[in-house]
Amino acid sequence: MVYHCNGCESFHLQPLGRKIEDGKRRKYPPSTGPPVDRKCDQCGHVFKLGGPIWSEPIHDQNFVSSLLEEVKKEPTNYQTLERMEGLLNVMAEELPDVPLYYVLDHLCAKLRCNSPKMLVVRSALMTLGYRVSFSHACANSIKTDAPHHVIWDVMRCWVKENPVKPPKKDTPAGAILSVEPKIQADFTVIPGANPKSRSLKLARFPENPQANWGPKARAIIRKRDDDDVEDLPTKRQRLQGRRTTNKKE
């Protein structure tokens, strides 16, 4: 299960069970909890409960590596070779024992501050002794074994160097920035902060090939007359606010 803060979006994991081994005997009693207080220790907001989720490794690193080698052997067999190679490299670099991740844009949005470069934040966490990687699911992800209070202390240090307008006290930003950081983050970029897949400029997170691309209902093209064919974006623009207009009438 996941305890997800309704204010700062910090998360905490709660296993559903435990594994106890005593020689050849194994027991699986339920876990004890919860792992958090009634309110978040960073912003004072309540938690939402979600899950269950799979919190063990989602990739078999040996399989990912062997699959990457197979793809490279027969490059002409795959029309999307660049995307496959980029995705597999990100998966190979991804921390296997960290199930969830933070999004840098979301952290900055909570504090209403300018967003630092990804390498700057990664360097700060790695200098403090924590491991960091991207997630294959998000380009601005921070997957790390650093606890949530370290993440927010790093962001507090960033705001100290890049001041923002004082937030209201009853907001998550006000609660977080009212506390002095317990660590001193160093934002000097270090060599190991840039992963190999990024330094090689692989197609790790390719953009959609066209607007409105992706799984959706089949678009219905409506002919308004013999020569005029209306596409889906034009139809959306024409019908925008139609319900509101009908209610006023």
N, C-alpha and C positions, 0 to 999 in steps of 0.2 A: 504494500500500500504506500501511497505518497501523501504526505502532508504538505500542501502547497499554500504559501502565505498569500492572503488576499490583497496585501499591500505592496510589499517589495518583491513578491514572487520567488522568495527563497523556498527551497524544497528539502524535505527530510524523508528518508526511506524507513518503512516499518515492515520488516519481514513477517510473513504469516506464520512461520514455524522455525524451529531450530533442529539441528542435527547433532546428536550426542553419540559418540562412539566409545564403547567400553570393551576392548578386545574384539571379539567377533560379534558382539551385540551392538545393535544400533537402535536408537530411540529418536522419535520425531515429535517432541512436545510442542505445544503452541508457544509463540513468542510472548514476551511481556512488553508492556508499553503503557502509554505512547512515548515516543522519543522526544516530544516537545511539550512545552507548557501550553496553557490555554491561549496565550498570545505570543506573537513573534518577538524574539529577543532583540531584533534589529529595528523594527518599525512599530511594534505594538499592535498590529492588526491580527485578526483571527485567521485560522487556517481552514482551507477547504480540503476535504478528504477525497482522494481519487484512487483508481486502480481496481484490481491488482494489476501489476506490470511485471514483466520479466526483468529481473535485476542482475542476472548472470551475464556472462559474455554473449553477445549476439553474433559474433563472427568467429569462425575457426581460422585462426591466423595462418596455419599451415595450408589450409584449403585455399584461402585467398591468395597466398603467395604462389601456389602451384597453378591456380587459375590464371594469374597474371603472366606466368611463364608460358602457359599454353597459348594465350592470346597473342603474345609476342612472336611465337613460332610461326603462326599462320596469319599474318596481318591482312592478307588480301581476302580472307574469308569473311571479314566483318566490315560492314559499311559504316558502323559507328565506333571504329577502333579508338579514336582519340578520346571519346567520352568514356568508353569502357576502361581504357588504360588509366584515365584520370580518376575515375570512381574507385577502381580497385586499389590504386596507390593511396588514396585517402583512407580507405578501409584498412589497409595494412598499417597505416600510421596511427590509427585511432586507438585510444586507450581501451583495452578490452574489459577492464574491471570497473569502469565508471559508466553506469547506465544512462545518466541524464546529463544535460549540459545547460549552460547559461547562454544568453544571446546578448552580445555587447550592446547592440542598439537599445534593447529593453532596459539594461542596467543604467545607461545614460539617460534614457527617457524618464526613469523614476527620479533621478536627481536633477533633471532639467539642465544637464551640462553638455558641453561639446564632447563629441565622441573621439576618444584617442585612437590612434592607429592600432590595428590588431597586434602587430609585432611588439608594440610598446607594452601592452597589457600582458602578453605572453612572456615577455622578458621579465617583467616585474614578478610574476608568479614563479617563474623558473629560478630567479635569483633568490627567492625565499625558500627554495628547496622543494617545490611542488612540480608534479608532472602536468603537462598541458598538451592537448591535441585538438584538432578540429573534429567535428562530427560530419559524417557523410551526408547528413540530412539538412545541414544549414551552413551557409557560407560564412556567417558571422558568429559561429558557435564557439564557445569556450568550454571544452571538456577537460576537467581537472579534478585531481584528488584533494585540492585545497578546500577546507571547510567554508561554509557560507560566510562566517564572520571575517575570514581572511579576504574573501572576494570583496566584501563591502569596505573593509579597511583599505584595500588597494584603491577602490573608487573614492574613498574619503581623501586619501592622499592626492589623487588626481585633481579633485575639486579644490584642494588647498593650493595647488600650483596653478589651477585654472579656475579662479573664483566665479561663482554664479550669484544671481540675485537671491537674497535670503528667502527661503521658502516659508510657507506658513507652518506653524508648529504642529497642527493637527494632520499634516500630510505625511506620507512615507518619507519623502525627502527631508522634511523638517525633523522627523525623529531620527533618521540616520545621520544627518549632518550635525545634529546637536551633540553627538558623541565623538570624542577625540579618538583617532586611530591608535591602536595599541602597537602597531608595527610601522616601520618606515619603508615605504616602497621605493625601489630604485627603478626608474623608467628608462634607463639606458638600454638600448637594444643590444642584445648579446647574439653571437653567431648562431647558436643552436635554436633560436626562437623561430627561425624561418624553416619550415619543413621542406623536405626534398621535393615533394609534389608541387609546392608553391614556387620554389626557386627555379624549377624546371619549366614553370608556366604551363603545366598540364591543364587540360580542360576538366577541371575538378567539379565546377558547378556551372555547366553550360546554360545559357539563357534559352528561353522558349523561342522556337523558330519564327513565330509570328504572334501578333496580338490575339488575345482570347483563345490561346492554344491550350489544349488539355482535355481531359475526360469531361464530357458534358452531353446534354441531350442534343440530338441532331438538329442543326439549324434549319428552319423552314424559310425559304426565300419566297417572298411575296411579290408578285408582279402587279404593279399599280396600273400599268397600261402595257401596250405592246412593246414599247421601247425602253421602259424604265424597270429595272430590276433592283429591288431593295435588299441590301445585305443585312446581316444581323446587327452590327453596330449602329447602322442608320435607323433600323427599326427601333432599337432601344432608345435612341435619342429622340425619335418622333413620339414615342409613347411615354417618355419621362414626365412624371407629374400628372398623368391622365386621371388616376384615381382621385387625387386631391381636387382637380378641376371639377370632376363629376360630383363630388360631395358639396362643393360650394354652389353648384347649380341647383 
